[in-house]
Amino acid sequence: MSEAPVPPSARSRRRFDTIADHPWRTALAVAAVGLLVLLLLWDWNWFKGPVERAVEARTGRSFTIGGDLDVDLGRVTTIRADALELGNADWSEDARMAAADRLQLSIEILPLLRGQVRIPEIRLQRPQVRLEIGPDREGNWNAFAGDGDGGNPIQLQRLWIDDGNLLFLDPEGETEVDVQVASETPGEGDAAPPVAITGEGRWRAAEFELEGTAQSPLDLQDADSPYRFDLHARAGATRAHARGSLVDAFQFENFGFQMALAGQNLEHLYPLLGLAMPPTPPYSVDGQLRREGTSWHYRDFSGKVGDSDLAGSVTVETGGERNFFKADLVSKLLDLDDLAGFLGAAPESGAGETPSPEQEAEAADDGRLIPDTPYELDKLNAMDADVRLRAQRIEADLPLDDMDAHLFLENGLLRLEPLNFGVADGDIRSTVRMDAREAPIRTTLDADVRGLNLGSLFPDSALAGDAVGRIGGHARLAGTGNSIAAMLGSSDGELAVGMGKGEVSALLVELAGIDIAEALGFLFTNDRKIPIRCAFADFAVADGVMSANALAFDTTDTLIIGEGTIDLDGEELDLLLRPRPKDRSLLSLRSPLVIGGTFSDPSFRPDLARLGLRGAIALALGSIAPPAALLATLELGPGEDSDCGGEYAR
């Protein structure tokens, strides 16, 4: 027997009863339908406004998302935003501080629910960042300092940059750095890809180029781990190589790394670093560069300047009215020619020398020995300095042993206290004072000569190399002028040198006295030494002209006395030496000797007029009786011992 059919009204009541009996099923179904509709109609761009307002509230800068905002939900959610722009400081001429064509960010959801922000990767397409220093020396990035709320820090793992650009501007410092940045394939074990850097611009108005590599910018967030980099820069002929690691790199007031510098002339550092260095030959040094607030330290550097080795430490203080340059320098072997630029002189440029191109051009011989290149007053007033240079051994044409120089420069007043040289087993101790606060420069020199070994002064001379005696003396000079030549050419003061007892080659003495017979005898027999009683030269200096007050060289064989002048301005010699042999010789001409010419081309000749007169007398006597012709050249030895003592010997 079949069942009776259920009326439609009854079926409807049964379904209604089922839904009423399970309300949660009803809610779930409604939610599922609503979610489906939401997913079909959802647009993440609805959140652009809230995101922009949140960034603006946190940074104080305008922020816009000019393109789409999209989100791919998941355990690791990916957020993409196009055409981003961040506003600049109010004082900037450019309203945009940063921009990017696209930002893609991945974030882990589960840690986020526990209050931890973990971002596995950020990708930036064509990011552009503009960092600049304003009129009050304020950086446009300062607004973002100290924004941390004390919570858990954001954990960033990887950053990938496609075609990035960083522009740094400092108009007051005449600096503009334009750098291109792009991520490279990471090496084995690298958590974040490193970046390749190329750029160019102006540093203190000097153009430069830059290239190198560095760790991912994300690694800068870890203040406890070193940030590695390797950068090369070139400005004209000056090259720099910065490499190593930074700890807490965003602390721009404190950092340190290895820095190598090389170039054709240390003088070229003046426009780059504001350091008034003297002209030098090519140089290369390498050391540790560190900044501590307003102090820059270049520590434990070593290298070469020209043909000299150089090592030590340098500190530059930048917080005062003028930069303060402090250095402690040591050279194991100093080629004195490499200091020529400090004196305003052109260095040697022949074989075995290492001058810069500028110095090679200046090295053309102009016939002068005293340096005449003017000092630049603006450089002498550009900074203060305290520089100590010690040379353990010196390579020079002069018999210099070592050097100890301490330079002080304060507000245009330069002092060398001391400027000491070890010379020929003795020493020259001096102080120099140059006042460049007004033009022309006013210079004073105070020097003492002590214990110079006469033989050591002429180590390469067969005649004078074995001489015995100690030389002493002093110089007190004051002059005006903007070069060494001008200072000496206008100087006033005194200069005196002398020695006491000693010994010298008899051949040298006889040649000085033009005793032909004895000189020839010494040439063909073993030379002997004769005692020196004393020797001295005392000059008064007035307006650059040295006038001999007393000039004598007294031995047991010959007394030589002199007179005349030395012109420091014209570099001219005009001295007359009168030899008076004390022995008797048939061929002694007893003629005065004239020292003339210039410093670079001196002449040493007999007084030919007086010699010609005596020759004529001899010829007349010879015409009467040949033996009598010898009488005109007889020297009866009228010279007497001068008991001058050893006043100047030390």
C-alpha positions as CSV (number, residue, x, y, z in Angstrom):
1,M,0.0,0.0,0.0
2,S,1.6,3.3,-1.1
3,E,2.1,6.3,1.2
4,A,0.1,9.3,0.7
5,P,2.0,12.3,-1.0
6,V,3.2,15.1,1.3
7,P,1.6,18.4,0.5
8,P,4.0,21.2,-0.6
9,S,3.1,23.3,2.4
10,A,4.3,20.5,4.7
11,R,7.7,20.2,2.9
12,S,8.3,23.9,3.3
13,R,7.5,23.7,7.0
14,R,10.0,20.7,7.4
15,R,12.9,22.7,5.7
16,F,12.2,25.7,7.9
17,D,12.2,23.5,11.0
18,T,15.7,22.1,9.9
19,I,17.2,25.5,9.5
20,A,15.7,26.7,12.7
21,D,17.1,23.7,14.5
22,H,20.7,24.6,13.2
23,P,21.3,28.4,13.3
24,W,25.1,28.1,13.1
25,R,24.8,26.4,9.8
26,T,22.7,29.2,8.6
27,A,25.3,31.8,9.8
28,L,28.1,29.8,8.1
29,A,26.3,29.7,4.9
30,V,25.5,33.4,4.9
31,A,29.1,34.2,5.7
32,A,30.4,31.9,2.9
33,V,28.1,33.6,0.5
34,G,29.1,37.1,1.8
35,L,32.8,36.2,1.6
36,L,32.4,35.0,-2.0
37,V,30.7,38.2,-2.9
38,L,33.4,40.2,-1.1
39,L,36.2,38.4,-2.8
40,L,34.6,38.9,-6.2
41,L,34.0,42.6,-5.5
42,W,37.1,43.4,-3.2
43,D,39.5,46.1,-4.1
44,W,42.6,46.6,-1.9
45,N,42.9,50.1,-3.2
46,W,40.2,50.9,-0.6
47,F,43.1,50.8,2.0
48,K,45.3,53.3,0.2
49,G,43.9,56.3,2.1
50,P,44.3,54.7,5.6
51,V,47.8,53.6,4.7
52,E,48.8,57.0,3.4
53,R,47.4,58.7,6.5
54,A,49.2,56.3,8.8
55,V,52.6,56.9,7.2
56,E,52.0,60.7,7.2
57,A,51.1,60.6,10.9
58,R,54.3,58.6,11.7
59,T,56.8,60.6,9.6
60,G,55.3,64.0,9.4
61,R,55.8,63.9,5.6
62,S,53.3,63.5,2.8
63,F,52.9,60.0,1.4
64,T,51.0,58.9,-1.7
65,I,50.4,55.6,-3.4
66,G,49.8,56.7,-7.0
67,G,49.3,53.2,-8.4
68,D,47.6,50.1,-7.3
69,L,47.7,48.5,-3.9
70,D,47.4,44.7,-4.0
71,V,47.7,41.9,-1.4
72,D,48.2,38.2,-1.9
73,L,46.9,36.6,1.3
74,G,48.6,33.5,2.8
75,R,50.9,32.3,5.6
76,V,53.4,34.7,4.0
77,T,51.4,37.6,2.6
78,T,52.7,39.6,-0.2
79,I,51.9,43.3,-0.5
80,R,52.5,45.3,-3.7
81,A,52.2,49.0,-4.1
82,D,53.0,51.1,-7.2
83,A,54.1,54.7,-7.8
84,L,55.1,55.6,-4.2
85,E,56.2,59.0,-3.2
86,L,57.4,60.4,0.2
87,G,57.5,64.1,0.8
88,N,60.6,66.2,1.6
89,A,61.5,68.7,4.3
90,D,59.8,72.1,4.0
91,W,63.1,73.9,3.3
92,S,64.0,71.7,0.3
93,E,63.6,72.9,-3.3
94,D,62.3,69.5,-4.3
95,A,59.0,68.4,-2.8
96,R,59.9,64.7,-3.1
97,M,62.5,63.0,-0.8
98,A,61.9,59.4,-2.0
99,A,60.0,57.5,-4.7
100,A,59.7,54.1,-6.2
101,D,58.0,52.6,-9.2
102,R,57.0,49.5,-7.2
103,L,57.4,48.2,-3.6
104,Q,56.8,44.5,-3.1
105,L,56.9,43.4,0.5
106,S,56.4,39.9,2.0
107,I,55.3,39.6,5.7
108,E,54.8,36.5,7.9
109,I,51.3,36.5,9.4
110,L,51.7,34.2,12.4
111,P,54.6,36.1,14.0
112,L,52.6,39.3,13.3
113,L,49.7,38.0,15.4
114,R,52.3,37.7,18.3
115,G,53.4,41.3,17.8
116,Q,56.6,40.5,15.8
117,V,57.1,42.1,12.4
118,R,59.1,39.7,10.2
119,I,59.7,40.6,6.6
120,P,61.4,37.9,4.5
121,E,61.9,40.2,1.5
122,I,61.5,43.7,0.1
123,R,61.9,44.4,-3.6
124,L,62.2,47.9,-4.9
125,Q,61.9,48.9,-8.6
126,R,63.6,52.2,-9.6
127,P,63.8,53.6,-6.0
128,Q,65.1,57.2,-5.8
129,V,66.3,58.8,-2.6
130,R,67.3,62.4,-2.2
131,L,69.4,63.2,0.9
132,E,70.3,66.8,1.4
133,I,71.7,69.2,4.0
134,G,69.7,72.4,4.6
135,P,70.6,75.9,5.4
136,D,71.0,75.2,9.1
137,R,73.1,72.1,8.4
138,E,70.1,69.9,9.1
139,G,69.6,66.7,7.2
140,N,66.3,66.0,5.6
141,W,66.4,62.5,7.1
142,N,66.6,63.9,10.7
143,A,62.8,63.7,11.0
144,F,63.0,59.9,11.0
145,A,65.5,59.6,13.9
146,G,64.2,58.4,17.2
147,D,60.9,57.2,15.9
148,G,61.2,53.8,17.7
149,D,58.4,53.1,20.2
150,G,60.5,50.7,22.3
151,G,58.7,47.6,20.9
152,N,60.0,44.6,19.0
153,P,62.2,45.7,16.1
154,I,61.3,45.0,12.6
155,Q,63.1,42.0,11.2
156,L,64.1,42.4,7.5
157,Q,65.9,39.5,5.8
158,R,66.4,40.4,2.2
159,L,66.3,43.6,0.0
160,W,66.5,43.6,-3.7
161,I,67.0,46.8,-5.6
162,D,66.4,47.2,-9.3
163,D,68.0,50.3,-10.8
164,G,68.2,52.5,-7.7
165,N,69.4,56.0,-7.4
166,L,70.8,57.9,-4.3
167,L,71.4,61.7,-4.6
168,F,73.3,63.5,-1.7
169,L,73.4,67.3,-1.8
170,D,75.3,69.7,0.4
171,P,75.1,73.1,-1.4
172,E,77.1,75.0,1.3
173,G,79.9,72.3,1.1
174,E,79.7,72.5,-2.7
175,T,79.1,68.7,-2.7
176,E,76.8,66.7,-5.0
177,V,77.0,62.9,-5.0
178,D,74.8,61.0,-7.6
179,V,75.0,57.2,-7.0
180,Q,73.5,54.3,-8.9
181,V,72.7,51.2,-6.8
182,A,71.7,47.7,-8.0
183,S,71.5,44.4,-6.2
184,E,73.9,41.6,-7.2
185,T,73.5,37.9,-6.9
186,P,74.4,37.0,-3.3
187,G,77.4,34.9,-2.6
188,E,77.2,31.5,-0.9
189,G,75.9,32.0,2.6
190,D,74.8,35.6,2.1
191,A,71.4,36.2,3.6
192,A,70.9,39.4,1.6
193,P,72.2,40.3,-1.8
194,P,75.1,42.8,-1.9
195,V,74.8,45.9,-4.0
196,A,77.0,47.3,-6.8
197,I,77.6,51.1,-6.6
198,T,78.7,53.5,-9.3
199,G,78.5,57.2,-9.2
200,E,79.9,60.6,-9.8
201,G,79.5,64.2,-8.7
202,R,81.4,67.0,-7.0
203,W,83.1,66.9,-3.6
204,R,83.9,70.4,-2.3
205,A,83.6,71.6,-5.9
206,A,86.0,69.0,-7.2
207,E,84.6,66.4,-9.6
208,F,85.0,62.7,-8.8
209,E,84.0,59.2,-9.8
210,L,82.9,56.3,-7.5
211,E,82.5,52.6,-7.9
212,G,82.5,49.5,-5.7
213,T,80.4,47.0,-3.8
214,A,78.8,46.9,-0.4
215,Q,76.6,44.7,1.7
216,S,72.8,44.9,1.4
217,P,71.5,48.2,2.9
218,L,69.3,46.0,5.1
219,D,72.5,44.9,7.0
220,L,72.7,48.5,8.2
221,Q,69.9,47.8,10.7
222,D,72.1,45.6,12.9
223,A,74.1,48.1,14.9
224,D,76.2,45.3,16.5
225,S,77.3,43.6,13.3
226,P,80.0,45.2,10.9
227,Y,78.8,46.4,7.6
228,R,81.3,45.5,4.9
229,F,82.1,47.6,1.8
230,D,84.8,48.1,-0.8
231,L,84.7,51.5,-2.7
232,H,87.1,53.2,-5.1
233,A,87.0,56.9,-5.8
234,R,88.9,59.2,-8.1
235,A,89.1,63.0,-8.2
236,G,91.5,64.2,-10.9
237,A,94.8,62.5,-10.2
238,T,93.8,61.7,-6.6
239,R,92.6,58.2,-5.8
240,A,91.0,56.8,-2.7
241,H,90.2,53.2,-1.8
242,A,87.9,52.8,1.2
243,R,87.3,49.2,2.4
244,G,86.6,47.3,5.6
245,S,83.6,47.4,7.8
246,L,81.5,49.8,9.8
247,V,79.8,49.1,13.1
248,D,76.5,51.1,13.5
249,A,77.0,52.8,10.2
250,F,74.1,55.2,10.6
251,Q,76.1,56.9,13.4
252,F,77.6,59.3,11.0
253,E,79.4,61.0,13.9
254,N,81.4,57.9,14.7
255,F,82.8,55.4,12.3
256,G,86.1,53.9,11.0
257,F,87.5,51.9,8.1
258,Q,90.7,51.4,6.1
259,M,91.5,54.1,3.7
260,A,94.3,54.2,1.0
261,L,95.1,57.6,-0.6
262,A,97.3,58.1,-3.7
263,G,98.0,61.0,-6.0
264,Q,100.5,63.1,-7.8
265,N,100.7,65.9,-5.2
266,L,99.5,66.3,-1.6
267,E,98.7,69.9,-2.5
268,H,95.7,68.6,-4.4
269,L,94.0,67.6,-1.1
270,Y,93.4,71.3,-0.4
271,P,90.2,71.6,-2.5
272,L,89.1,68.1,-1.6
273,L,89.6,68.2,2.2
274,G,90.5,71.8,3.0
275,L,94.0,70.7,4.2
276,A,96.7,73.2,3.2
277,M,99.5,70.8,2.3
278,P,102.8,71.8,0.6
279,P,103.6,70.7,-2.9
280,T,105.0,67.1,-2.9
281,P,106.1,64.4,-5.4
282,P,103.6,61.5,-6.0
283,Y,102.5,59.8,-2.8
284,S,100.6,56.7,-1.7
285,V,99.6,56.0,1.9
286,D,97.3,53.5,3.6
287,G,95.9,53.6,7.1
288,Q,92.8,53.5,9.4
289,L,90.4,56.4,9.0
290,R,88.1,57.1,11.9
291,R,85.7,59.8,12.8
292,E,84.8,60.7,16.4
293,G,82.4,63.6,16.4
294,T,84.3,66.6,14.8
295,S,87.6,64.8,14.9
296,W,89.0,62.8,11.9
297,H,91.8,60.4,12.7
298,Y,94.1,58.8,10.1
299,R,96.0,56.3,12.3
300,D,98.9,54.0,11.8
301,F,99.3,54.9,8.1
302,S,102.4,54.0,6.1
303,G,103.5,54.6,2.6
304,K,105.7,56.8,0.4
305,V,106.0,60.4,-0.6
306,G,108.3,60.7,-3.6
307,D,111.4,58.6,-2.7
308,S,110.8,58.8,1.0
309,D,109.0,56.4,3.3
310,L,106.5,58.0,5.7
311,A,104.5,56.6,8.6
312,G,102.5,58.0,11.6
313,S,99.2,59.3,12.6
314,V,97.2,62.4,11.6
315,T,94.2,64.1,13.3
316,V,92.0,66.8,11.8
317,E,89.7,68.8,14.1
318,T,86.9,70.4,12.2
319,G,84.8,71.9,15.0
320,G,86.6,75.3,15.3
321,E,86.8,78.4,13.3
322,R,89.6,76.8,11.2
323,N,90.5,73.2,10.8
324,F,93.3,72.0,13.1
325,F,95.8,69.6,11.6
326,K,97.9,67.5,14.0
327,A,100.4,64.9,12.9
328,D,103.2,62.8,14.3
329,L,105.3,61.6,11.3
330,V,108.4,59.3,11.1
331,S,110.6,58.5,8.1
332,K,113.3,55.8,8.2
333,L,114.8,57.2,5.0
334,L,114.0,60.8,3.9
335,D,115.0,62.0,0.5
336,L,115.6,65.7,1.3
337,D,114.6,66.6,-2.2
338,D,111.0,65.5,-1.3
339,L,110.8,68.5,1.1
340,A,111.6,71.0,-1.7
341,G,108.0,72.0,-2.1
342,F,107.7,73.0,1.5
343,L,110.6,75.5,0.9
344,G,109.1,76.7,-2.4
345,A,111.9,75.0,-4.4
346,A,111.7,72.7,-7.5
347,P,112.9,69.2,-6.8
348,E,115.4,67.2,-8.7
349,S,113.8,65.6,-11.8
350,G,116.5,63.4,-13.2
351,A,117.1,59.7,-13.0
352,G,116.2,58.1,-9.7
353,E,113.8,60.9,-8.7
354,T,110.0,60.8,-8.5
355,P,108.6,64.3,-9.0
356,S,105.0,65.1,-9.9
357,P,104.2,66.5,-13.4
358,E,103.8,70.0,-11.9
359,Q,107.2,69.7,-10.2
360,E,108.8,68.5,-13.4
361,A,107.6,71.6,-15.2
362,E,109.0,73.8,-12.3
363,A,112.3,72.0,-12.3
364,A,113.6,73.9,-15.4
365,D,116.9,75.4,-14.3
366,D,116.5,79.2,-14.0
367,G,120.0,79.7,-12.7
368,R,118.9,80.3,-9.1
369,L,119.6,78.1,-6.1
370,I,117.5,79.9,-3.4
371,P,113.8,78.9,-3.7
372,D,111.7,81.7,-5.1
373,T,108.2,80.2,-5.4
374,P,105.8,82.4,-3.4
375,Y,103.9,81.0,-0.5
376,E,100.1,81.1,-0.8
377,L,98.9,83.3,2.1
378,D,95.3,82.0,1.9
379,K,96.6,78.5,2.7
380,L,98.8,79.6,5.6
381,N,95.6,81.2,7.1
382,A,93.3,78.4,6.1
383,M,94.1,76.1,9.1
384,D,96.1,75.7,12.2
385,A,98.6,72.9,12.6
386,D,100.9,71.0,14.9
387,V,103.2,68.7,12.9
388,R,106.2,66.7,14.1
389,L,108.5,65.0,11.5
390,R,111.5,62.9,12.5
391,A,113.8,61.4,9.9
392,Q,116.1,58.7,11.1
393,R,118.3,58.9,8.0
394,I,118.5,61.5,5.2
395,E,119.5,61.1,1.6
396,A,120.9,64.4,0.3
397,D,123.9,65.9,-1.5
398,L,124.8,67.5,1.8
399,P,126.2,65.4,4.7
400,L,123.0,65.4,6.7
401,D,122.5,62.5,9.2
402,D,119.0,63.0,10.6
403,M,116.3,65.6,11.2
404,D,113.8,66.6,13.9
405,A,111.3,69.3,12.9
406,H,108.2,70.5,14.8
407,L,105.9,72.9,13.0
408,F,103.3,75.0,14.7
409,L,100.8,77.1,12.6
410,E,98.2,79.2,14.5
411,N,96.2,82.0,12.9
412,G,98.7,82.6,10.1
413,L,101.8,82.5,12.4
414,L,104.1,79.6,11.6
415,R,106.9,78.5,13.9
416,L,109.4,75.7,13.4
417,E,110.6,75.0,17.0
418,P,112.9,73.2,16.6
419,L,114.2,72.6,13.1
420,N,117.3,70.4,13.9
421,F,119.6,68.5,11.6
422,G,122.4,66.1,12.4
423,V,125.2,67.3,10.1
424,A,128.7,65.8,9.7
425,D,128.7,64.2,13.1
426,G,127.5,67.5,14.7
427,D,124.2,69.3,14.5
428,I,122.4,72.5,13.4
429,R,119.8,73.6,15.9
430,S,117.4,76.3,14.7
431,T,114.1,78.0,15.1
432,V,112.1,79.7,12.3
433,R,109.2,82.1,12.7
434,M,107.0,83.2,9.8
435,D,104.2,85.7,10.3
436,A,101.7,85.5,7.4
437,R,99.0,87.5,9.2
438,E,99.9,90.4,7.0
439,A,101.6,90.6,3.6
440,P,104.5,90.4,3.0
441,I,105.5,87.6,5.4
442,R,107.9,88.6,8.1
443,T,110.4,85.8,8.9
444,T,113.1,85.4,11.5
445,L,115.8,82.7,11.7
446,D,117.9,81.8,14.7
447,A,120.3,78.9,14.2
448,D,123.3,77.5,16.0
449,V,126.0,75.2,14.5
450,R,127.7,72.8,16.8
451,G,130.5,70.4,16.4
452,L,130.5,69.8,12.6
453,N,133.4,67.5,11.6
454,L,135.4,69.2,8.9
455,G,136.3,66.0,7.2
456,S,132.7,64.7,7.2
457,L,131.6,67.9,5.4
458,F,133.5,66.7,2.3
459,P,133.2,62.9,2.4
460,D,133.8,62.6,-1.4
461,S,136.8,64.9,-1.6
462,A,140.2,63.2,-1.7
463,L,141.8,66.4,-0.4
464,A,139.4,67.5,2.3
465,G,137.8,64.2,3.3
466,D,140.5,63.4,5.8
467,A,140.6,66.9,7.4
468,V,140.3,67.1,11.1
469,G,138.5,69.9,13.0
470,R,135.2,70.9,14.6
471,I,133.1,73.8,13.2
472,G,130.6,75.9,15.1
473,G,128.7,79.1,14.4
474,H,125.4,80.9,14.4
475,A,123.0,82.8,12.2
476,R,120.5,85.5,13.2
477,L,118.5,86.8,10.3
478,A,115.2,88.7,9.8
479,G,113.6,89.6,6.5
480,T,110.3,90.1,4.7
481,G,108.9,88.5,1.6
482,N,106.5,85.8,0.4
483,S,109.3,83.4,-0.7
484,I,112.6,82.1,0.7
485,A,114.5,84.2,-1.9
486,A,112.6,87.3,-1.0
487,M,113.1,86.8,2.7
488,L,116.8,86.3,2.4
489,G,117.1,89.0,-0.3
490,S,115.8,91.6,2.2
491,S,117.3,90.2,5.4
492,D,119.3,91.9,8.2
493,G,121.3,90.3,10.9
494,E,124.6,88.4,11.2
495,L,126.2,85.1,10.3
496,A,129.4,83.7,11.7
497,V,131.2,80.3,11.5
498,G,134.6,79.2,12.7
499,M,136.8,76.4,14.0
500,G,139.8,76.0,16.3
501,K,142.7,73.7,16.0
502,G,142.7,70.9,13.4
503,E,144.4,69.4,10.4
504,V,144.0,69.8,6.7
505,S,145.8,68.5,3.5
506,A,149.0,70.3,2.8
507,L,148.3,70.0,-0.9
508,L,145.0,71.9,-0.4
509,V,146.7,74.7,1.5
510,E,149.5,75.0,-1.1
511,L,146.9,75.1,-3.9
512,A,145.0,77.9,-2.1
513,G,148.3,79.8,-1.8
514,I,149.2,79.0,-5.4
515,D,152.6,77.6,-4.3
516,I,153.3,75.8,-7.5
517,A,156.5,74.1,-6.4
518,E,155.2,72.6,-3.2
519,A,151.8,71.6,-4.8
520,L,153.6,69.7,-7.5
521,G,155.8,68.0,-4.9
522,F,152.7,66.9,-3.0
523,L,151.1,65.6,-6.2
524,F,154.0,63.2,-6.8
525,T,154.7,62.2,-3.2
526,N,152.4,61.2,-0.3
527,D,150.4,64.2,0.8
528,R,150.8,65.2,4.4
529,K,148.6,67.1,6.9
530,I,149.4,70.4,8.4
531,P,147.9,71.9,11.6
532,I,145.1,74.4,11.4
533,R,145.5,77.2,14.0
534,C,142.0,78.5,13.4
535,A,139.5,79.6,10.7
536,F,136.6,81.9,10.9
537,A,134.1,84.0,8.8
538,D,132.1,86.8,10.3
539,F,129.5,88.6,8.2
540,A,127.2,91.4,8.9
541,V,123.9,91.2,6.8
542,A,122.1,94.3,5.7
543,D,119.2,94.3,3.1
544,G,120.3,90.9,1.8
545,V,124.0,91.7,1.4
546,M,126.5,89.8,3.5
547,S,129.7,91.9,4.2
548,A,132.7,90.3,5.7
549,N,133.7,91.8,9.0
550,A,136.5,89.2,9.4
551,L,137.5,86.3,7.2
552,A,140.7,84.2,7.9
553,F,142.1,80.7,7.6
554,D,145.3,80.2,9.5
555,T,147.6,77.2,9.4
556,T,151.2,76.7,10.3
557,D,152.0,76.9,6.5
558,T,149.7,79.7,5.2
559,L,147.6,82.5,6.4
560,I,144.6,83.4,4.2
561,I,142.6,86.5,5.0
562,G,139.6,87.7,3.0
563,E,137.2,90.5,2.4
564,G,134.2,91.2,0.2
565,T,130.4,90.6,0.0
566,I,127.8,88.0,-0.8
567,D,124.6,89.2,-2.4
568,L,121.7,87.0,-1.3
569,D,119.2,88.7,-3.5
570,G,121.2,88.5,-6.7
571,E,123.0,85.3,-5.6
572,E,126.3,86.8,-6.5
573,L,129.7,86.3,-5.0
574,D,132.4,89.0,-4.7
575,L,135.1,87.8,-2.3
576,L,138.8,88.5,-2.3
577,L,141.2,86.0,-0.5
578,R,144.8,87.0,0.2
579,P,147.0,84.0,0.8
580,R,150.3,84.7,2.7
581,P,152.5,81.6,2.7
582,K,154.7,81.3,5.8
583,D,157.4,79.1,4.1
584,R,159.8,80.0,1.4
585,S,159.2,78.7,-2.2
586,L,160.7,79.6,-5.5
587,L,157.4,79.3,-7.3
588,S,154.9,81.0,-4.9
589,L,152.9,83.6,-6.9
590,R,151.4,85.2,-3.8
591,S,148.5,86.5,-5.8
592,P,145.1,87.4,-4.3
593,L,142.3,85.0,-5.3
594,V,138.9,86.2,-6.4
595,I,135.8,84.2,-5.8
596,G,133.0,85.5,-8.1
597,G,130.2,84.4,-10.2
598,T,126.9,83.2,-8.9
599,F,125.8,80.6,-6.4
600,S,124.9,78.2,-9.2
601,D,128.1,79.0,-11.2
602,P,130.9,80.3,-9.0
603,S,134.3,81.2,-10.2
604,F,137.7,80.8,-8.4
605,R,140.6,82.6,-10.1
606,P,143.7,84.6,-9.3
607,D,143.8,88.3,-9.6
608,L,145.2,88.3,-13.1
609,A,146.0,92.0,-13.2
610,R,148.3,91.8,-10.2
611,L,149.6,88.4,-11.4
612,G,150.4,89.9,-14.8
613,L,152.3,92.8,-13.2
614,R,154.6,90.4,-11.2
615,G,155.1,88.3,-14.3
616,A,156.3,91.4,-16.2
617,I,158.8,92.2,-13.4
618,A,160.1,88.6,-13.6
619,L,160.5,89.0,-17.4
620,A,162.4,92.2,-16.9
621,L,164.7,90.6,-14.3
622,G,165.2,87.6,-16.5
623,S,166.4,89.7,-19.4
624,I,169.2,90.9,-17.2
625,A,170.2,87.6,-15.6
626,P,168.3,84.4,-15.8
627,P,168.9,83.3,-12.3
628,A,167.6,86.7,-11.1
629,A,164.2,85.9,-12.7
630,L,163.6,83.5,-9.9
631,L,163.8,86.3,-7.4
632,A,160.5,87.8,-8.5
633,T,158.7,84.6,-7.4
634,L,160.5,84.2,-4.1
635,E,158.3,84.2,-1.1
636,L,160.0,85.1,2.1
637,G,157.1,84.1,4.2
638,P,156.0,87.4,5.7
639,G,152.8,85.8,7.0
640,E,152.5,85.5,10.8
641,D,150.5,83.2,13.0
642,S,147.1,84.7,14.0
643,D,146.3,83.7,17.5
644,C,142.5,83.7,16.8
645,G,141.8,80.7,19.1
646,G,138.7,78.5,18.9
647,E,135.9,81.0,19.8
648,Y,133.4,79.4,17.4
649,A,134.5,75.8,17.8
650,R,132.3,73.6,20.0
